[in-house]
Amino acid sequence: MSEQNTDGVTAQGWQPPPSDEGSGAHAAPVPPTGASGPHPAPGAQAGPHAPPAPAGSGRYPLPPAGQGPRPAGSAPQGYHASPYAPDNGYAGPPSSAPQPEQQGSSVEDLSSARLLRQTRRTPGSGWRRALYVASGRTVNLGESAEDVHRRELIARINQPLQGCYKIAMLSLKGGVGKTTTTVTLGSTYASLRGDRVVAVDANPDRGTLSQKIPLETTATVRHLLRDAHRITRYSDVRAYTSQGPSRLEVLASESDPAVSEAFSEDDYRRTLDLLEHFYNVVLTDCGTGLMHSAMKGVLDQADCLVLVSSGSIDGARSASATLDWLDVHGYADLVRRSVAVINSVRPGSGKVDLAKVAEHFAARCRAVKVIPFDPHLEEGAEVELESLSPATRAALLELAATVADDFPYAMARQTGA
């Protein structure tokens, strides 16, 4: 039997005294001189089976003379401030005194990170993955540094995006892989993000963007503008685009040689006003000229400029001249937040020092990325991300993450905050 202290509380907690019937080991203990129990009535015997109250006391006896109601917040005599209820689970009235065992407790204490046993992430590639599979998934050495870096890039690509982010793909020189870079960058976003991504062919001449994915419709941007008054839902605009395996959609330009009207600035603005209601990322494949009408609308609306250059000397000079033109014509801020892409359209760089080319553009742009040569892209056919080399896919992840780093700042610029 546990030892009872002077307050009637055992070492394991308060125990109600047994019934006053019986004798020997079950005889009623002599009540202590001081009142005990969780809430003893003033002047009454402690315990759940107190002797009959004096005459006239009733079920709720009045307090002795001179003792008024207990002040609010004061503890009754014999009350023990404990977070646990002594009898029926009631912990007593709230106290203004801090309780150490409850300080700092919040809903975060029940978070998954605190309650779930942490385990290593399974390796995603390389010899670690091979060992993990060969061991029947029992030997888990964790992710490699390459896997961790790839996961971090994907997290940057998936940054929250408010509204519609508009990317202008620009090159003053043809044959540097601008359209191919548009498709591969857009496919990277579409395959990793859950929102909608569309690429628009804004070439005033006959563009080739629609040839990079399986063609699902012969509709063009002209048909979209013609039927703009009928488009109220995403399913309506989807009838005018083609979608590739990566979920990237493409809005083709007019390819009919009989159409003599060029794609103008007003056409582009109307197209963008329509698309931004249904898409979160819009990539615009611009033409090679800077002076045609649509180019002004593209540059005015762009959140980011991706300048594509080849690794050749003339390609780098043309790209640098493009930046000069933009600086002079009021787009210096767009140049500062632009991303330069050095696209290797041929295997090897010959005698050109690509590091010095990248250094030149790094002094003028926010970032510079190099896309290595890839045999699948050289074919000029439909682009499939799964057919690209690991080095190319890694470079595209780097490019997509670098562009996405500007996502949080786009809304602030649009609202003027």
Secondary structure, 3 states (H helix, E strand, C coil): CCCECCCCEECCEECCCCCCCCCHHHCCCCCCCCCCCCCCCCCCCCCCCCCCCCCCCCCCCCCCCCCCCCCCCCCCCCCCCCCCCCCCCCCCCCCCCCCHHHCCCCHHHHCHHHHCCCCCCCCCCHHHHHHHHHCCCCCCCCCCHHHHHHHHHHHHHCCCCCCCEEEEEECCCCCCCHHHHHHHHHHHHHHHCCCCEEEEECCCCCCCHHHHCCCCCCCCHHHHHHCHHHCCCHHHHHCCCEECCCCCEEECCCCCCCCCCCCCHHHHHHHHHHHCCCCCEEEEECCCCCCCHHHHHHHHHCCEEEEEEECCHHHHHHHHHHHHHHHHCCCHHHHHCCEEEEECCCCCCCCCCHHHHHHHHHCCCCEEEEECCCHHHHCCCCCCHHHCCHHHHHHHHHHHHHHHCCHHHHHHHHHCC
